[in-house]
Each structure stands twice: as C-alpha cells, then as structure tokens.
Amino acid sequence: MVRRKSIPLCILLSIVTCGIYGFYWVACLANDTNRVSGNEGDTSGGMVVLLGIVTCSIYHIFWMYKAGEKIDTAKSSRGIPAQGSGTVYLLLTLFGLSLVAWALLQNELNKMAEI
C-alpha cells in the first residue's frame, strides 16, 4: 500500500536538511512507484539512491524518466489517461529542477493512493 506524503513538508525537510531528506524521499518514491506499477522486483529505493550517488546523478536522470513511464503504466491499468510523465520528469531533472519533478511524482503517487 502506498502512503500519502505531504509535498510541502517533504520539500521543506529536503531544503532544511541540505538534501539529506531528499535521499530518503527519492528512496520512498522509487519503492512506491514500483509498488503502484506492479514492478516490485525493479530497482529498489536504496539502490536508486546509491546508483545516483555513484554515477554523479546520471542514473537519477534515467530513473526519473523510467518512474514517469511506470506512473503512466499504472494510470493506464486503472483506466486513467496517461500523459507522458517520463519526458516531463526527465526535462525537469535535466534543467536542475529535480525537487519539482519529485513533487510532481509524489502528487501522482498521492492520487494513486486514493484509488
């Protein structure tokens, strides 16, 4: 089951902790995205964070695109029209707006938690 998270609180904690909470948030996003899309065997949240650090965020950029695809798959399976979220998350991350991409991803996960 996916648990709803407060987006403003997650953003605030990420800023106040100088990004340390952001690592935890990304791990939760990865696990929740896998759970919602039915791909629980995919890369775990901890591995996403570790690979993002080791590859100097290159893996994180790739993962954001894949997370958007997983969200679109989850929407399609629930009868909700998909909108190409992967491209949006990819572009936001490439332009240094990862926090915004995380917030949008969390918003989609919060919606899925209600369904």
C-alpha positions in Angstrom: 0.0 0.0 0.0 1.3 3.5 -0.9 1.1 6.0 1.9 0.3 9.6 1.1 3.0 12.2 1.9 2.7 15.9 2.4 4.5 17.5 -0.6 5.2 20.9 1.1 6.6 19.1 4.2 8.9 16.9 2.0 10.2 19.9 0.1 10.8 21.8 3.4 12.6 18.9 5.0 14.7 18.5 1.9 15.8 22.1 2.0 16.3 22.3 5.8 18.4 19.1 5.9 20.5 20.3 2.9 19.3 17.5 0.7 19.7 14.6 3.2 15.9 14.1 3.5 15.8 14.2 -0.3 17.7 10.9 -0.5 15.1 9.3 1.8 12.3 10.8 -0.3 13.7 9.5 -3.5 14.1 6.1 -2.0 10.4 6.2 -0.9 9.4 7.5 -4.4 11.2 4.6 -6.0 9.6 2.0 -3.8 6.1 3.5 -4.1 6.4 3.8 -7.9 7.4 0.1 -8.1 4.5 -0.9 -5.9 1.9 1.2 -7.8 3.1 -0.1 -11.2 3.2 -3.7 -10.0 7.0 -3.9 -10.7 8.1 -4.6 -7.1 11.1 -6.6 -8.4 12.6 -3.5 -10.1 15.4 -1.4 -8.7 14.8 -0.7 -5.0 14.8 2.8 -3.5 18.1 2.3 -1.7 19.7 1.1 -4.9 18.3 4.1 -6.8 19.9 6.5 -4.3 23.2 4.6 -4.3 23.5 4.4 -8.1 22.6 8.1 -8.3 25.4 9.0 -6.0 28.0 6.6 -7.6 27.2 7.9 -11.2 27.1 11.6 -10.2 23.3 11.7 -10.8 23.3 10.2 -14.3 21.4 7.2 -13.0 19.0 9.5 -11.2 18.2 11.3 -14.5 17.5 7.9 -16.2 15.4 6.7 -13.2 13.2 9.8 -13.3 12.3 9.0 -16.9 11.6 5.4 -16.0 9.5 6.5 -13.0 7.3 8.6 -15.3 6.8 5.6 -17.6 5.8 3.4 -14.6 3.3 6.1 -13.4 1.8 6.2 -16.9 1.6 2.3 -16.9 -0.1 2.4 -13.5 -2.6 5.1 -14.7 -3.4 3.1 -17.9 -4.1 -0.1 -15.8 -6.5 1.9 -13.7 -8.3 3.4 -16.7 -6.8 6.9 -16.3 -5.3 8.5 -19.4 -1.5 8.6 -19.4 0.2 11.9 -20.3 3.9 11.2 -21.0 5.1 11.9 -17.5 8.6 10.4 -18.1 9.5 13.2 -20.5 8.3 15.9 -18.1 10.3 14.4 -15.2 13.4 14.0 -17.5 13.4 17.6 -18.7 12.8 19.0 -15.2 15.7 16.9 -13.8 18.0 17.9 -16.7 17.3 21.5 -16.0 18.1 21.2 -12.3 14.6 21.1 -11.1 14.6 17.6 -9.5 12.8 18.9 -6.5 9.9 19.9 -8.7 9.9 16.5 -10.5 9.9 14.7 -7.2 6.9 16.9 -6.1 5.0 16.0 -9.3 5.8 12.4 -8.9 4.7 12.4 -5.3 1.5 14.2 -6.3 0.7 11.3 -8.8 1.5 8.7 -6.1 -0.8 10.5 -3.7 -3.6 10.3 -6.3 -2.9 6.6 -6.8 -3.1 6.1 -3.0 -6.6 7.3 -3.1 -7.7 4.9 -5.8 
